[in-house]
Amino acid sequence: GFMFVDGAHRGKGVARALIIAIIKWLRSKKVPEIRLHVYAKNASAHAAYEKLGFEDFVMEMRYAG
């Protein structure tokens, strides 16, 4: 699935609260690993996920020329 926060609500901790709730729920279900996708040019999202403990794992490259 996809998750995004509307521009009018960004920078207010909404995404962080959602991710923390998702992590807690998945841990309660004994899910061993959580992966997510973030656009390479979305530096703010990348930094936010790193602060929550996510690490770079795979880089996907695309040619659309």
All heavy atoms as TSV, in Angstrom:
chain	resi	resn	atom	element	x	y	z
A	1	GLY	N	N	0.813	-1.180	0.000
A	1	GLY	CA	C	0.000	0.000	0.000
A	1	GLY	C	C	0.859	1.246	0.000
A	1	GLY	O	O	2.071	1.188	0.112
A	2	PHE	N	N	0.217	2.338	-0.143
A	2	PHE	CA	C	0.900	3.622	-0.188
A	2	PHE	C	C	0.450	4.487	0.971
A	2	PHE	O	O	-0.688	4.402	1.423
A	2	PHE	CB	C	0.588	4.357	-1.498
A	2	PHE	CG	C	1.193	3.707	-2.694
A	2	PHE	CD1	C	0.485	2.770	-3.420
A	2	PHE	CD2	C	2.473	4.028	-3.095
A	2	PHE	CE1	C	1.037	2.160	-4.520
A	2	PHE	CE2	C	3.044	3.427	-4.194
A	2	PHE	CZ	C	2.319	2.489	-4.916
A	3	MET	N	N	1.353	5.337	1.421
A	3	MET	CA	C	1.017	6.303	2.456
A	3	MET	C	C	1.647	7.623	2.062
A	3	MET	O	O	2.788	7.669	1.606
A	3	MET	CB	C	1.588	5.868	3.804
A	3	MET	CG	C	1.283	6.852	4.910
A	3	MET	SD	S	2.159	6.507	6.441
A	3	MET	CE	C	3.688	7.379	6.155
A	4	PHE	N	N	0.910	8.673	2.209
A	4	PHE	CA	C	1.486	9.996	2.042
A	4	PHE	C	C	0.700	10.960	2.910
A	4	PHE	O	O	-0.430	10.700	3.295
A	4	PHE	CB	C	1.481	10.442	0.576
A	4	PHE	CG	C	0.116	10.772	0.041
A	4	PHE	CD1	C	-0.350	12.079	0.076
A	4	PHE	CD2	C	-0.696	9.790	-0.499
A	4	PHE	CE1	C	-1.613	12.392	-0.413
A	4	PHE	CE2	C	-1.951	10.093	-0.987
A	4	PHE	CZ	C	-2.410	11.398	-0.944
A	5	VAL	N	N	1.350	12.055	3.246
A	5	VAL	CA	C	0.709	13.089	4.052
A	5	VAL	C	C	0.485	14.288	3.148
A	5	VAL	O	O	1.410	14.744	2.469
A	5	VAL	CB	C	1.582	13.468	5.270
A	5	VAL	CG1	C	0.955	14.603	6.054
A	5	VAL	CG2	C	1.792	12.255	6.168
A	6	ASP	N	N	-0.720	14.786	3.138
A	6	ASP	CA	C	-1.064	15.953	2.340
A	6	ASP	C	C	-0.144	17.114	2.698
A	6	ASP	O	O	0.216	17.297	3.864
A	6	ASP	CB	C	-2.525	16.322	2.595
A	6	ASP	CG	C	-2.983	17.446	1.701
A	6	ASP	OD1	O	-3.399	17.173	0.562
A	6	ASP	OD2	O	-2.909	18.610	2.150
A	7	GLY	N	N	0.222	17.878	1.693
A	7	GLY	CA	C	1.150	18.987	1.880
A	7	GLY	C	C	0.756	19.938	2.995
A	7	GLY	O	O	1.620	20.481	3.692
A	8	ALA	N	N	-0.528	20.161	3.195
A	8	ALA	CA	C	-0.997	21.086	4.237
A	8	ALA	C	C	-0.695	20.577	5.638
A	8	ALA	O	O	-0.716	21.341	6.600
A	8	ALA	CB	C	-2.501	21.320	4.079
A	9	HIS	N	N	-0.398	19.289	5.760
A	9	HIS	CA	C	-0.177	18.694	7.079
A	9	HIS	C	C	1.246	18.194	7.284
A	9	HIS	O	O	1.548	17.608	8.323
A	9	HIS	CB	C	-1.168	17.547	7.302
A	9	HIS	CG	C	-2.581	17.986	7.176
A	9	HIS	ND1	N	-3.222	18.728	8.136
A	9	HIS	CD2	C	-3.463	17.824	6.161
A	9	HIS	CE1	C	-4.451	18.990	7.739
A	9	HIS	NE2	N	-4.622	18.458	6.549
A	10	ARG	N	N	2.116	18.429	6.306
A	10	ARG	CA	C	3.504	17.960	6.431
A	10	ARG	C	C	4.264	18.800	7.447
A	10	ARG	O	O	3.949	19.959	7.685
A	10	ARG	CB	C	4.194	18.009	5.069
A	10	ARG	CG	C	3.646	16.950	4.139
A	10	ARG	CD	C	4.391	16.847	2.844
A	10	ARG	NE	N	3.669	15.906	1.996
A	10	ARG	CZ	C	3.530	16.030	0.702
A	10	ARG	NH1	N	4.084	17.035	0.070
A	10	ARG	NH2	N	2.855	15.139	0.027
A	11	GLY	N	N	5.264	18.180	8.042
A	11	GLY	CA	C	6.096	18.869	9.009
A	11	GLY	C	C	5.482	18.977	10.395
A	11	GLY	O	O	5.979	19.693	11.248
A	12	LYS	N	N	4.397	18.250	10.623
A	12	LYS	CA	C	3.702	18.311	11.910
A	12	LYS	C	C	3.784	17.001	12.684
A	12	LYS	O	O	3.101	16.826	13.685
A	12	LYS	CB	C	2.236	18.687	11.690
A	12	LYS	CG	C	2.064	20.044	11.030
A	12	LYS	CD	C	0.621	20.349	10.743
A	12	LYS	CE	C	0.495	21.681	10.013
A	12	LYS	NZ	N	-0.884	21.955	9.626
A	13	GLY	N	N	4.579	16.050	12.178
A	13	GLY	CA	C	4.742	14.781	12.885
A	13	GLY	C	C	3.711	13.721	12.544
A	13	GLY	O	O	3.680	12.668	13.171
A	14	VAL	N	N	2.874	13.991	11.539
A	14	VAL	CA	C	1.823	13.034	11.170
A	14	VAL	C	C	2.429	11.738	10.643
A	14	VAL	O	O	2.076	10.649	11.104
A	14	VAL	CB	C	0.856	13.648	10.133
A	14	VAL	CG1	C	-0.148	12.620	9.639
A	14	VAL	CG2	C	0.152	14.863	10.721
A	15	ALA	N	N	3.342	11.840	9.684
A	15	ALA	CA	C	3.957	10.639	9.102
A	15	ALA	C	C	4.716	9.858	10.166
A	15	ALA	O	O	4.639	8.630	10.225
A	15	ALA	CB	C	4.879	11.012	7.949
A	16	ARG	N	N	5.439	10.568	11.029
A	16	ARG	CA	C	6.195	9.907	12.094
A	16	ARG	C	C	5.261	9.122	13.006
A	16	ARG	O	O	5.527	7.961	13.340
A	16	ARG	CB	C	6.971	10.949	12.893
A	16	ARG	CG	C	7.759	10.368	14.036
A	16	ARG	CD	C	8.560	11.454	14.763
A	16	ARG	NE	N	9.207	10.940	15.934
A	16	ARG	CZ	C	10.340	10.248	15.939
A	16	ARG	NH1	N	10.949	9.992	14.803
A	16	ARG	NH2	N	10.856	9.809	17.063
A	17	ALA	N	N	4.160	9.733	13.407
A	17	ALA	CA	C	3.198	9.057	14.279
A	17	ALA	C	C	2.611	7.827	13.593
A	17	ALA	O	O	2.450	6.775	14.226
A	17	ALA	CB	C	2.089	10.015	14.690
A	18	LEU	N	N	2.323	7.938	12.315
A	18	LEU	CA	C	1.778	6.796	11.567
A	18	LEU	C	C	2.788	5.664	11.485
A	18	LEU	O	O	2.448	4.501	11.721
A	18	LEU	CB	C	1.355	7.224	10.159
A	18	LEU	CG	C	0.106	8.076	10.058
A	18	LEU	CD1	C	-0.033	8.632	8.647
A	18	LEU	CD2	C	-1.125	7.267	10.440
A	19	ILE	N	N	4.034	5.985	11.159
A	19	ILE	CA	C	5.069	4.953	11.043
A	19	ILE	C	C	5.302	4.279	12.394
A	19	ILE	O	O	5.427	3.056	12.476
A	19	ILE	CB	C	6.381	5.536	10.483
A	19	ILE	CG1	C	6.196	5.987	9.035
A	19	ILE	CG2	C	7.527	4.541	10.597
A	19	ILE	CD1	C	5.933	4.868	8.048
A	20	ILE	N	N	5.359	5.051	13.462
A	20	ILE	CA	C	5.555	4.464	14.793
A	20	ILE	C	C	4.409	3.519	15.131
A	20	ILE	O	O	4.624	2.414	15.638
A	20	ILE	CB	C	5.726	5.567	15.859
A	20	ILE	CG1	C	7.076	6.246	15.668
A	20	ILE	CG2	C	5.596	4.993	17.270
A	20	ILE	CD1	C	7.272	7.498	16.505
A	21	ALA	N	N	3.181	3.924	14.829
A	21	ALA	CA	C	2.022	3.059	15.095
A	21	ALA	C	C	2.091	1.788	14.256
A	21	ALA	O	O	1.794	0.690	14.750
A	21	ALA	CB	C	0.723	3.821	14.813
A	22	ILE	N	N	2.497	1.914	13.010
A	22	ILE	CA	C	2.614	0.745	12.125
A	22	ILE	C	C	3.685	-0.202	12.642
A	22	ILE	O	O	3.490	-1.425	12.685
A	22	ILE	CB	C	2.912	1.189	10.675
A	22	ILE	CG1	C	1.677	1.886	10.079
A	22	ILE	CG2	C	3.352	0.013	9.818
A	22	ILE	CD1	C	1.950	2.639	8.806
A	23	ILE	N	N	4.826	0.352	13.052
A	23	ILE	CA	C	5.916	-0.482	13.593
A	23	ILE	C	C	5.436	-1.239	14.827
A	23	ILE	O	O	5.655	-2.449	14.953
A	23	ILE	CB	C	7.151	0.375	13.912
A	23	ILE	CG1	C	7.809	0.861	12.623
A	23	ILE	CG2	C	8.153	-0.408	14.762
A	23	ILE	CD1	C	8.890	1.907	12.831
A	24	LYS	N	N	4.786	-0.549	15.744
A	24	LYS	CA	C	4.280	-1.206	16.955
A	24	LYS	C	C	3.299	-2.319	16.614
A	24	LYS	O	O	3.346	-3.406	17.195
A	24	LYS	CB	C	3.620	-0.175	17.872
A	24	LYS	CG	C	4.603	0.718	18.570
A	24	LYS	CD	C	3.893	1.719	19.466
A	24	LYS	CE	C	4.887	2.639	20.151
A	24	LYS	NZ	N	4.220	3.638	20.996
A	25	TRP	N	N	2.394	-2.053	15.687
A	25	TRP	CA	C	1.397	-3.050	15.308
A	25	TRP	C	C	2.074	-4.267	14.672
A	25	TRP	O	O	1.760	-5.406	15.024
A	25	TRP	CB	C	0.366	-2.442	14.361
A	25	TRP	CG	C	-0.723	-3.398	14.016
A	25	TRP	CD1	C	-1.809	-3.720	14.769
A	25	TRP	CD2	C	-0.827	-4.173	12.818
A	25	TRP	NE1	N	-2.584	-4.642	14.124
A	25	TRP	CE2	C	-2.005	-4.939	12.912
A	25	TRP	CE3	C	-0.041	-4.284	11.670
A	25	TRP	CZ2	C	-2.405	-5.803	11.905
A	25	TRP	CZ3	C	-0.449	-5.153	10.671
A	25	TRP	CH2	C	-1.617	-5.903	10.806
A	26	LEU	N	N	3.011	-4.022	13.752
A	26	LEU	CA	C	3.698	-5.132	13.099
A	26	LEU	C	C	4.529	-5.942	14.095
A	26	LEU	O	O	4.588	-7.166	14.003
A	26	LEU	CB	C	4.568	-4.620	11.951
A	26	LEU	CG	C	3.788	-4.100	10.744
A	26	LEU	CD1	C	4.727	-3.415	9.757
A	26	LEU	CD2	C	3.016	-5.216	10.065
A	27	ARG	N	N	5.170	-5.274	15.047
A	27	ARG	CA	C	5.923	-5.997	16.082
A	27	ARG	C	C	4.993	-6.875	16.906
A	27	ARG	O	O	5.351	-7.991	17.275
A	27	ARG	CB	C	6.655	-5.020	16.985
A	27	ARG	CG	C	7.894	-4.452	16.361
A	27	ARG	CD	C	8.633	-3.587	17.345
A	27	ARG	NE	N	9.850	-3.050	16.762
A	27	ARG	CZ	C	10.441	-1.958	17.185
A	27	ARG	NH1	N	9.950	-1.282	18.210
A	27	ARG	NH2	N	11.533	-1.529	16.610
A	28	SER	N	N	3.795	-6.371	17.207
A	28	SER	CA	C	2.841	-7.168	17.990
A	28	SER	C	C	2.399	-8.408	17.230
A	28	SER	O	O	1.982	-9.388	17.830
A	28	SER	CB	C	1.620	-6.326	18.376
A	28	SER	OG	O	0.726	-6.157	17.284
A	29	LYS	N	N	2.499	-8.354	15.914
A	29	LYS	CA	C	2.148	-9.497	15.059
A	29	LYS	C	C	3.361	-10.364	14.757
A	29	LYS	O	O	3.287	-11.273	13.945
A	29	LYS	CB	C	1.532	-9.013	13.740
A	29	LYS	CG	C	0.297	-8.142	13.910
A	29	LYS	CD	C	-0.813	-8.912	14.555
A	29	LYS	CE	C	-2.043	-8.030	14.709
A	29	LYS	NZ	N	-3.024	-8.606	15.601
A	30	LYS	N	N	4.479	-10.065	15.411
A	30	LYS	CA	C	5.734	-10.827	15.263
A	30	LYS	C	C	6.309	-10.769	13.853
A	30	LYS	O	O	6.979	-11.695	13.403
A	30	LYS	CB	C	5.553	-12.287	15.690
A	30	LYS	CG	C	4.938	-12.467	17.063
A	30	LYS	CD	C	5.868	-11.992	18.141
A	30	LYS	CE	C	5.281	-12.342	19.513
A	30	LYS	NZ	N	5.481	-11.328	20.492
A	31	VAL	N	N	6.066	-9.687	13.141
A	31	VAL	CA	C	6.651	-9.508	11.807
A	31	VAL	C	C	8.147	-9.244	12.001
A	31	VAL	O	O	8.525	-8.321	12.726
A	31	VAL	CB	C	5.969	-8.339	11.063
A	31	VAL	CG1	C	6.670	-8.041	9.748
A	31	VAL	CG2	C	4.498	-8.660	10.816
A	32	PRO	N	N	9.014	-10.061	11.375
A	32	PRO	CA	C	10.442	-9.975	11.658
A	32	PRO	C	C	11.170	-8.812	10.986
A	32	PRO	O	O	12.245	-8.417	11.412
A	32	PRO	CB	C	10.987	-11.311	11.137
A	32	PRO	CG	C	10.046	-11.681	10.047
A	32	PRO	CD	C	8.691	-11.172	10.490
A	33	GLU	N	N	10.607	-8.269	9.929
A	33	GLU	CA	C	11.305	-7.233	9.174
A	33	GLU	C	C	10.286	-6.316	8.514
A	33	GLU	O	O	9.247	-6.768	8.054
A	33	GLU	CB	C	12.181	-7.886	8.099
A	33	GLU	CG	C	12.976	-6.931	7.268
A	33	GLU	CD	C	13.846	-7.651	6.262
A	33	GLU	OE1	O	14.980	-8.026	6.605
A	33	GLU	OE2	O	13.378	-7.859	5.121
A	34	ILE	N	N	10.617	-5.039	8.465
A	34	ILE	CA	C	9.742	-4.060	7.821
A	34	ILE	C	C	10.560	-3.368	6.730
A	34	ILE	O	O	11.666	-2.889	6.989
A	34	ILE	CB	C	9.250	-3.004	8.834
A	34	ILE	CG1	C	8.513	-3.680	9.983
A	34	ILE	CG2	C	8.350	-1.980	8.130
A	34	ILE	CD1	C	8.287	-2.771	11.172
A	35	ARG	N	N	10.019	-3.324	5.541
A	35	ARG	CA	C	10.670	-2.637	4.429
A	35	ARG	C	C	9.721	-1.583	3.888
A	35	ARG	O	O	8.505	-1.754	3.919
A	35	ARG	CB	C	11.020	-3.607	3.309
A	35	ARG	CG	C	12.025	-4.646	3.694
A	35	ARG	CD	C	12.400	-5.486	2.509
A	35	ARG	NE	N	13.198	-6.636	2.926
A	35	ARG	CZ	C	13.848	-7.413	2.088
A	35	ARG	NH1	N	13.786	-7.170	0.786
A	35	ARG	NH2	N	14.549	-8.426	2.530
A	36	LEU	N	N	10.286	-0.513	3.376
A	36	LEU	CA	C	9.461	0.500	2.735
A	36	LEU	C	C	10.208	1.063	1.543
A	36	LEU	O	O	11.407	0.896	1.406
A	36	LEU	CB	C	9.058	1.606	3.723
A	36	LEU	CG	C	10.149	2.379	4.455
A	36	LEU	CD1	C	10.738	3.481	3.599
A	36	LEU	CD2	C	9.581	2.967	5.722
A	37	HIS	N	N	9.475	1.719	0.687
A	37	HIS	CA	C	10.052	2.368	-0.483
A	37	HIS	C	C	9.949	3.873	-0.288
A	37	HIS	O	O	8.942	4.372	0.209
A	37	HIS	CB	C	9.281	1.988	-1.754
A	37	HIS	CG	C	9.408	0.555	-2.115
A	37	HIS	ND1	N	10.221	0.112	-3.116
A	37	HIS	CD2	C	8.836	-0.547	-1.586
A	37	HIS	CE1	C	10.139	-1.204	-3.203
A	37	HIS	NE2	N	9.305	-1.629	-2.270
A	38	VAL	N	N	10.988	4.562	-0.691
A	38	VAL	CA	C	10.988	6.020	-0.641
A	38	VAL	C	C	11.662	6.510	-1.916
A	38	VAL	O	O	12.651	5.934	-2.369
A	38	VAL	CB	C	11.692	6.558	0.626
A	38	VAL	CG1	C	13.123	6.111	0.703
A	38	VAL	CG2	C	11.594	8.067	0.719
A	39	TYR	N	N	11.098	7.526	-2.529
A	39	TYR	CA	C	11.690	8.065	-3.749
A	39	TYR	C	C	13.079	8.627	-3.449
A	39	TYR	O	O	13.285	9.296	-2.430
A	39	TYR	CB	C	10.811	9.153	-4.360
A	39	TYR	CG	C	9.562	8.602	-5.007
A	39	TYR	CD1	C	8.313	8.831	-4.449
A	39	TYR	CD2	C	9.639	7.841	-6.169
A	39	TYR	CE1	C	7.168	8.312	-5.028
A	39	TYR	CE2	C	8.501	7.319	-6.752
A	39	TYR	CZ	C	7.275	7.556	-6.183
A	39	TYR	OH	O	6.145	7.044	-6.755
A	40	ALA	N	N	14.023	8.354	-4.327
A	40	ALA	CA	C	15.417	8.753	-4.123
A	40	ALA	C	C	15.554	10.259	-3.914
A	40	ALA	O	O	16.405	10.708	-3.151
A	40	ALA	CB	C	16.259	8.304	-5.317
A	41	LYS	N	N	14.745	11.037	-4.559
A	41	LYS	CA	C	14.853	12.494	-4.460
A	41	LYS	C	C	14.092	13.068	-3.264
A	41	LYS	O	O	14.093	14.274	-3.056
A	41	LYS	CB	C	14.387	13.140	-5.751
A	41	LYS	CG	C	15.226	12.692	-6.940
A	41	LYS	CD	C	15.205	13.669	-8.062
A	41	LYS	CE	C	15.967	13.117	-9.242
A	41	LYS	NZ	N	17.296	13.616	-9.365
A	42	ASN	N	N	13.452	12.210	-2.474
A	42	ASN	CA	C	12.693	12.671	-1.313
A	42	ASN	C	C	13.588	12.610	-0.071
A	42	ASN	O	O	13.446	11.746	0.790
A	42	ASN	CB	C	11.429	11.828	-1.129
A	42	ASN	CG	C	10.473	12.438	-0.140
A	42	ASN	OD1	O	10.845	13.283	0.657
A	42	ASN	ND2	N	9.236	11.982	-0.182
A	43	ALA	N	N	14.508	13.565	-0.001
A	43	ALA	CA	C	15.505	13.567	1.075
A	43	ALA	C	C	14.874	13.715	2.453
A	43	ALA	O	O	15.355	13.115	3.416
A	43	ALA	CB	C	16.521	14.684	0.838
A	44	SER	N	N	13.813	14.487	2.569
A	44	SER	CA	C	13.206	14.682	3.887
A	44	SER	C	C	12.575	13.390	4.396
A	44	SER	O	O	12.699	13.060	5.576
A	44	SER	CB	C	12.185	15.822	3.871
A	44	SER	OG	O	11.126	15.542	2.975
A	45	ALA	N	N	11.909	12.640	3.512
A	45	ALA	CA	C	11.328	11.359	3.927
A	45	ALA	C	C	12.436	10.373	4.286
A	45	ALA	O	O	12.345	9.661	5.294
A	45	ALA	CB	C	10.442	10.793	2.823
A	46	HIS	N	N	13.480	10.336	3.470
A	46	HIS	CA	C	14.612	9.434	3.737
A	46	HIS	C	C	15.194	9.730	5.111
A	46	HIS	O	O	15.434	8.808	5.906
A	46	HIS	CB	C	15.663	9.600	2.637
A	46	HIS	CG	C	16.785	8.621	2.724
A	46	HIS	ND1	N	17.942	8.890	3.424
A	46	HIS	CD2	C	16.931	7.377	2.217
A	46	HIS	CE1	C	18.748	7.866	3.342
A	46	HIS	NE2	N	18.163	6.914	2.609
A	47	ALA	N	N	15.422	10.997	5.418
A	47	ALA	CA	C	15.982	11.379	6.722
A	47	ALA	C	C	15.032	11.011	7.859
A	47	ALA	O	O	15.476	10.537	8.913
A	47	ALA	CB	C	16.266	12.880	6.738
A	48	ALA	N	N	13.739	11.198	7.650
A	48	ALA	CA	C	12.753	10.860	8.684
A	48	ALA	C	C	12.756	9.368	8.973
A	48	ALA	O	O	12.704	8.957	10.141
A	48	ALA	CB	C	11.359	11.326	8.253
A	49	TYR	N	N	12.836	8.545	7.928
A	49	TYR	CA	C	12.859	7.096	8.127
A	49	TYR	C	C	14.151	6.660	8.828
A	49	TYR	O	O	14.131	5.774	9.672
A	49	TYR	CB	C	12.691	6.363	6.809
A	49	TYR	CG	C	11.343	6.583	6.168
A	49	TYR	CD1	C	11.229	6.862	4.808
A	49	TYR	CD2	C	10.171	6.533	6.914
A	49	TYR	CE1	C	9.991	7.067	4.224
A	49	TYR	CE2	C	8.936	6.746	6.333
A	49	TYR	CZ	C	8.850	7.009	4.988
A	49	TYR	OH	O	7.634	7.223	4.409
A	50	GLU	N	N	15.266	7.304	8.487
A	50	GLU	CA	C	16.525	6.983	9.161
A	50	GLU	C	C	16.427	7.288	10.653
A	50	GLU	O	O	16.911	6.525	11.474
A	50	GLU	CB	C	17.687	7.755	8.543
A	50	GLU	CG	C	18.191	7.153	7.250
A	50	GLU	CD	C	19.440	7.837	6.732
A	50	GLU	OE1	O	19.575	9.074	6.908
A	50	GLU	OE2	O	20.276	7.133	6.153
A	51	LYS	N	N	15.799	8.388	11.014
A	51	LYS	CA	C	15.638	8.750	12.422
A	51	LYS	C	C	14.813	7.711	13.171
A	51	LYS	O	O	14.943	7.550	14.382
A	51	LYS	CB	C	14.975	10.118	12.559
A	51	LYS	CG	C	15.887	11.268	12.226
A	51	LYS	CD	C	15.153	12.583	12.387
A	51	LYS	CE	C	16.010	13.740	11.924
A	51	LYS	NZ	N	15.292	15.018	11.991
A	52	LEU	N	N	13.955	6.992	12.441
A	52	LEU	CA	C	13.128	5.955	13.047
A	52	LEU	C	C	13.823	4.595	13.059
A	52	LEU	O	O	13.251	3.609	13.509
A	52	LEU	CB	C	11.787	5.856	12.317
A	52	LEU	CG	C	10.861	7.044	12.541
A	52	LEU	CD1	C	9.697	7.004	11.542
A	52	LEU	CD2	C	10.325	7.037	13.961
A	53	GLY	N	N	15.057	4.543	12.544
A	53	GLY	CA	C	15.827	3.304	12.596
A	53	GLY	C	C	15.926	2.531	11.292
A	53	GLY	O	O	16.564	1.480	11.246
A	54	PHE	N	N	15.298	3.025	10.234
A	54	PHE	CA	C	15.413	2.354	8.935
A	54	PHE	C	C	16.789	2.624	8.353
A	54	PHE	O	O	17.378	3.681	8.575
A	54	PHE	CB	C	14.330	2.858	7.969
A	54	PHE	CG	C	12.954	2.358	8.274
A	54	PHE	CD1	C	12.141	3.027	9.174
A	54	PHE	CD2	C	12.457	1.210	7.671
A	54	PHE	CE1	C	10.868	2.570	9.470
A	54	PHE	CE2	C	11.190	0.743	7.957
A	54	PHE	CZ	C	10.394	1.429	8.856
A	55	GLU	N	N	17.310	1.650	7.605
A	55	GLU	CA	C	18.613	1.770	6.959
A	55	GLU	C	C	18.468	1.509	5.472
A	55	GLU	O	O	17.594	0.749	5.049
A	55	GLU	CB	C	19.583	0.740	7.542
A	55	GLU	CG	C	19.832	0.911	9.020
A	55	GLU	CD	C	20.705	-0.195	9.590
A	55	GLU	OE1	O	20.884	-1.238	8.919
A	55	GLU	OE2	O	21.208	-0.006	10.695
A	56	ASP	N	N	19.359	2.115	4.691
A	56	ASP	CA	C	19.370	1.832	3.254
A	56	ASP	C	C	19.627	0.350	3.049
A	56	ASP	O	O	20.462	-0.247	3.738
A	56	ASP	CB	C	20.461	2.631	2.547
A	56	ASP	CG	C	20.166	4.129	2.508
A	56	ASP	OD1	O	18.984	4.504	2.620
A	56	ASP	OD2	O	21.114	4.908	2.367
A	57	PHE	N	N	18.913	-0.241	2.101
A	57	PHE	CA	C	19.030	-1.678	1.875
A	57	PHE	C	C	19.271	-1.984	0.402
A	57	PHE	O	O	20.221	-2.639	0.045
A	57	PHE	CB	C	17.773	-2.371	2.393
A	57	PHE	CG	C	17.776	-3.869	2.239
A	57	PHE	CD1	C	18.696	-4.651	2.929
A	57	PHE	CD2	C	16.870	-4.488	1.411
A	57	PHE	CE1	C	18.699	-6.028	2.779
A	57	PHE	CE2	C	16.876	-5.861	1.261
A	57	PHE	CZ	C	17.798	-6.629	1.939
A	58	VAL	N	N	18.408	-1.517	-0.462
A	58	VAL	CA	C	18.491	-1.768	-1.902
A	58	VAL	C	C	18.283	-0.448	-2.622
A	58	VAL	O	O	17.472	0.359	-2.220
A	58	VAL	CB	C	17.395	-2.763	-2.360
A	58	VAL	CG1	C	17.383	-2.909	-3.859
A	58	VAL	CG2	C	17.585	-4.113	-1.696
A	59	MET	N	N	19.030	-0.252	-3.701
A	59	MET	CA	C	18.779	0.897	-4.539
A	59	MET	C	C	18.281	0.391	-5.887
A	59	MET	O	O	18.906	-0.489	-6.486
A	59	MET	CB	C	20.032	1.744	-4.758
A	59	MET	CG	C	19.724	2.926	-5.645
A	59	MET	SD	S	21.027	4.143	-5.930
A	59	MET	CE	C	22.522	3.251	-5.952
A	60	GLU	N	N	17.167	0.904	-6.312
A	60	GLU	CA	C	16.611	0.533	-7.605
A	60	GLU	C	C	16.856	1.679	-8.557
A	60	GLU	O	O	16.623	2.841	-8.237
A	60	GLU	CB	C	15.101	0.302	-7.459
A	60	GLU	CG	C	14.410	-0.033	-8.758
A	60	GLU	CD	C	12.921	-0.256	-8.566
A	60	GLU	OE1	O	12.520	-0.719	-7.498
A	60	GLU	OE2	O	12.171	0.060	-9.507
A	61	MET	N	N	17.311	1.351	-9.757
A	61	MET	CA	C	17.552	2.386	-10.756
A	61	MET	C	C	16.620	2.141	-11.934
A	61	MET	O	O	16.217	1.013	-12.193
A	61	MET	CB	C	19.010	2.391	-11.188
A	61	MET	CG	C	19.931	2.732	-10.033
A	61	MET	SD	S	21.668	2.772	-10.503
A	61	MET	CE	C	21.728	4.297	-11.426
A	62	ARG	N	N	16.296	3.213	-12.631
A	62	ARG	CA	C	15.350	3.104	-13.737
A	62	ARG	C	C	15.824	4.001	-14.874
A	62	ARG	O	O	16.337	5.073	-14.649
A	62	ARG	CB	C	13.991	3.548	-13.252
A	62	ARG	CG	C	12.934	3.618	-14.322
A	62	ARG	CD	C	11.603	3.952	-13.757
A	62	ARG	NE	N	11.534	5.373	-13.429
A	62	ARG	CZ	C	10.417	6.022	-13.233
A	62	ARG	NH1	N	9.269	5.398	-13.274
A	62	ARG	NH2	N	10.418	7.293	-12.944
A	63	TYR	N	N	15.615	3.523	-16.080
A	63	TYR	CA	C	15.863	4.310	-17.283
A	63	TYR	C	C	14.543	4.466	-18.003
A	63	TYR	O	O	13.892	3.460	-18.321
A	63	TYR	CB	C	16.887	3.630	-18.184
A	63	TYR	CG	C	17.125	4.376	-19.472
A	63	TYR	CD1	C	17.963	5.477	-19.502
A	63	TYR	CD2	C	16.488	3.998	-20.640
A	63	TYR	CE1	C	18.175	6.184	-20.665
A	63	TYR	CE2	C	16.697	4.694	-21.813
A	63	TYR	CZ	C	17.527	5.786	-21.814
A	63	TYR	OH	O	17.728	6.480	-22.980
A	64	ALA	N	N	14.115	5.673	-18.192
A	64	ALA	CA	C	12.831	5.895	-18.845
A	64	ALA	C	C	13.010	6.766	-20.094
A	64	ALA	O	O	12.170	7.576	-20.419
A	64	ALA	CB	C	11.866	6.561	-17.866
A	65	GLY	N	N	14.139	6.599	-20.748
A	65	GLY	CA	C	14.443	7.432	-21.902
A	65	GLY	C	C	13.969	6.829	-23.128
A	65	GLY	O	O	13.556	7.100	-24.112
